Amino acid sequence: MASRQGAADATASAHTGRGGSHTNTRARSPAAPERGRDVSVPPERDPTAYAQTDHFRRRLRQQGRYVTLPLAGDAIRNGQLRWNTSDGWRFAVVRDGVRFVVVVGDTETPSPVLVTGWTEVADWDTAREADRWSDCDLHTIRLRSDLSEHRDRQIPGRIRPRVVTRPFEIGGHRVRTAAGEGHVECADCGARFRSKRELCELGCDSR
Ligand SMILES: [Zn+2]
């Protein structure tokens, strides 16, 4: 969560106001603090209005994250929009049993930006029946969610049922796990991990 919060802080510091924009003026209250986050103004539903942060661009390239620009566009156009106190505005859309979540920064930057994005298994049975996802894809998505959700805890019990033969990137490593193993193993440095915290704290020797 620290990295997401960091991204939000970075966009906040880039505040330059959007006085010329017609989209933001209607709900701006004169009582609101000048530099405060104006949560009353929902972000735009036009995907072409958004620039990409470097963080978002890196995520598009990461194996096992399943975030793409067309899906981000789909989420922005058609997804549920929610305010979240740690991230800000989130769009979320479920396709073939998997939820695509996109966090946007809209009110503190000169132009709105795609801050970050990720996937979650919303409905395991629906996702398994869909041609779009292999078992390896779904195990990858579920494992990444579990590691991120319980960042500081060792979770061998949640890792053990997962089978991920194609390494995915997390915490600077490329990890996989076999059936019955209570850890993930980096394909590059060979280290074993049971929590996201360990993944993030130990550098990958192979680099
Ligand atoms: Zn490694």
Boltz pocket constraint, residues with backbone or C-beta under 6 A from the ligand:
constraints:
  - pocket:
      binder: B
      contacts: [[A, 172], [A, 173], [A, 174], [A, 186], [A, 187], [A, 188], [A, 189], [A, 190], [A, 191], [A, 203], [A, 204], [A, 205], [A, 206]]
      max_distance: 6.0
